[in-house]
Amino acid sequence: MTKITFYRQNGIFWGFQETGHTGFGEEGDDILCSAISAMTMLILNTIEVAYKTSTEYTIDDVNTDIRVTCKEVLTTKDEKIRFAVSGLLEGYYYQLVDLTEEYYEFLEVDLLDA
């Protein structure tokens, strides 16, 4: 099972951590894992490259552990960046929550308010 925990502070989404393999299919043929991986990289590249916002991330393929944080959105005075990054992460959160309706045995999504 893949567990994804999103981080939010004062209503601002600022990161997430993904752990575990979904187990939906065989390695290399797991469409759920592939979908999550593709969405994760889209989020990371959009924040880091398109929005030019400082992002910290670690990707541990061996232990299937990915952590993406953008604490800059909590302190930036640029409201457009805060809104864009937080909104993107929030959209990802709701997309994954929707996926849990069908794949509840393979995917768990949590929200941690700090």
Buried (B, 14 or more C-beta within 10 A) or exposed (E): BBEBBBBBBEEBBBBBBBBBBBBBEEEEEBEBBBBBBEBBEEBBEBBBEEBEBEBEBEBEEEEBEBBBBBBBBBEBEEEEBBEBBBEBBBEBBEBBBEBBEEBEEBBBBEBEEE
